[in-house]
Amino acid sequence: MNILQRYEAMDYGAAPEARNEADAWLAGGDFSKALFIGGQWRAAASGKTFATEDPATGKQLAKISDAGDADIDAAVAAARKALPKWLAMSGYARARVLYAIGRAMQRHQRLFAVLESLDNGKPIRESRDIDVPLAIRHFIHHAGWAQTLDREFPGHKAAGVVGQIIPWNFPLLMLAWKIAPALAAGCTVVLKPAEFTPLTAILFAEICEKAGVPKGVVNIVPGGPDAGAAIVNHPDVDKIAFTGSSEVGKIIRKATAGSGKKLSLELGGKSAFVVFEDADLDSAVEGLVDGIWFNQGQVCCAGSRLLVQEGVADALFAKIRTRMGQLRLGSPLDKNTDIGPLVAAVQRDRVSGLVEQGARQGAVCWQPDNALPSSGYFYPPTLATGVSPANILAQEEVFGPVLAAMTFRNTEEAVELANNTRYGLAASVWSETINLALHVAPQLKAGVVWINGTNMFDAACGFGGYRESGFGREGGREGLLEYLALKTAPAGAVLKPSAQPEIRIGDGEAPLIDRTPKLFIGGKQVRPDGNYSFAVADRRGKLAGEVGLGNRKDIRDAVSAARAASKSWGEATAYNRSQVLYYLAENLSGRADEFATRISQLTGASAKAARAEVDASVERLFEHAGMADKFEGRVHQPPARAVTLALHEPVGVVGVVAPDEAPLLALISLVAPALAMGNTVVAVPSARYPLLATDLYQVIEYSDLPAGAINIVTGRSAELSAVLAKHDDVDGLWVIADSDTCKQAEAESVGNLKRVFTGNGRSVDWNSGPWSPEALLRKAVEVKNVWVPYGD
């Protein structure tokens, strides 16, 4: 037999990773006391435990304390008690603690890796070479942020006590993504690991003991859904950070509505893997291996939708089938294993059921003839072709090793198919033409886009999604901001519901000719759908005029107009938007006396105060006009041969609900930053003083704003706010109103998980804090991280 024949006949032998250290750790632990609260190990108050098992064999690994309400109360109390001392430490002192955690994890990284593979089922190559090193990287990276916090984030403070809930697919990595920035920001933590995979979180708690983390700063509470609910609903938790399914994320959004808690959600995905005809197909196939079969497809950003250009589809499918036949399924502790078991029987059965349903809907599902292990929760890699865009395999997050393939003819169709999902977490674009790839990337509704690569992550680069993939970011500057709050003056006055004046038609001196202002939709003044109007009182309670009473259909029309305008306005250059806003400011300034008189007539403000409000509104327009081409993204240099472009993109269609206080300034302060960043707006002005908004119609009409860029619907604030919150084509909503209206806006936003910011029922300061110009600019953008590799 010659060398070539030996090479062709060669097969991989078993290469098991030693598990003796992990077995010794399991044997020596008292997991009936696995709750780490206030620096002490304790059993659950109820005495309950739950089992965690090895998904490769189905055998039990340990029985773990099951935290309940009383345990969550104790953990939150411990975190609250530890918060003042942790905050009082210098940034340097906190940095040393974070660094000590990272170094201690490095010394035990092999134990972490083996435990992760035992508990989760992921191949040891992934836990050893990806998960654990990246988790360590997060702690060491955030040590630097802790020391430079005051300089890099002036005017900010720690969010407070943070409740964190993480999933089972990346147990240690998700823990690091959550805890590292929280500690760097000065927060204290109560973290609940997933019920399926608590072991590395328990080991991490031991690391905290060894690394000198002050008692109560980190609390680890393994438990089930009830423990998670207790964290979410706890009144002494200031922020919730959740990674998991979109369904649970919606429950959390609704549960926290009106609570004032800060919230970040990193949820599911149905990521597009777009392959153009000029792509290196062999590289694309290897990218697919990482994109969909990494961690058995149990990845929220898995490239589970393959979109391939028609001309190369057959060739690519053939290469994929060949490569799938070479994937090795087996023990996750074997270094040669490519695909391990799914995490549990229930997950395997769910994946199997979705594949069967997809086949009934017309997909052709192919699986290689790879032998499955006789035990464990294994599922074979699956390629589904002939998938229609409506097929369940194209729409639902399978969370398993299942690739759904579709074809496209041109770039426009590729973008349309890629965006045909309610999710928006990640995407991959494969093309040897970098101009094409960089042309497509900004058009994809996804928080992360990888070019000629996939599943690239780093602590310096933000990660998170659009749409029902959640809001907020993990990693980078934007990830750290999730654990910070702006320092503000004492809370503003409590806002009362905006009441319509009790005026009968005929009171006051109404004109003989009806000049009732209409609504402003799509660049035109239009009658309200119901043809109703309502009276507006002046400062003496007399009739000042009437305005249109908008309803649900009017909001729907306004949103449609805003959506139609979003492409032209959002894709206009920042310089062009700047000029338009300057022109708007100039035209408002030319009518300053008129608006000041109207403010005095309606609100009773003195002439001086009214003129000051107009001048402040003009100044606010000038400020945002000036920032339109200056509030820009960043370029990150992760420790890889790639650069990451953190692009600022418009949120989309933004609804704003303005208060009665400073009615002109409030409306301008909300609308201007949204427009400056390329969003289109549906505005509900002050319900008590809407004539100030209707007076703006003419200013808008001769200021070169495209039709539909701004739409104004007058009416009852609470009613119209709820309609905007429920509308699934509204991407963001800013509400300054009474507490009930604010709570309703948050609760009703769960349909598409739009970004909602409210004043929590209080008046706001338009010059500082969370409603200052800079803070509003940040609310007006999504940060998209585009990874661009370079080199050979």
Secondary structure, DSSP 8 states (H G I E B T S, - for coil): --HHHHHHH------B---HHHHHHHHH--GGG-EEETTEEE--TT--EEEEE-TTT--EEEEEE---HHHHHHHHHHHHHHHHHHHHS-HHHHHHHHHHHHHHHHHTHHHHHHHHHHHH---HHHIIIIIHHHHHHHHHHHHHHHHHHHHHSTTEEE--EEEEE--SSSHHHHHHHHHHHHHHHT-EEEEE--TT--HHHHHHHHHHHHHT--TTTEEE----HHHHHHHHH-TT--EEEEES-HHHHHHHHHHHTTS--EEEEE-----EEEE-TTS-HHHHHHHHHHHHSGGGG--TT---EEEEEHHHHHHHHHHHHHHHTT--B--TTBTT-SB---S-HHHHHHHHHHHHHHHHTT-EEE-------SSS-----EEEES--TTSHHHHS---SSEEEEEEESSHHHHHHHHT-SS--SEEEEE-S-HHHHHHHGGGS--SEEEES------TTS-B--SGGGEES-BSHHHHHHTTEEE--SS---B----------TT-S---SS-----EEETTEEE--TT--EEEEE-TTSSEEEEEE---HHHHHHHHHHHHHHHHHHHTS-HHHHHHHHHHHHHHHHHTHHHHHHHHHHHH---HHHHHHHHHHHHHHHHHHHHHTTTS--EEE--SSSEEEEEEEEE-SEEEEE--SSSHHHHHHHHHHHHHHTT-EEEEE--SSSTHHHHTHHHHHHTTT--TTSEEE--S-HHHHHHHHHH-TT--EEEE-S-HHHHHHHHHGGGGTT-EEEE-TTB---TTSGGGSHHHHHHHTEEEEEEEEE---
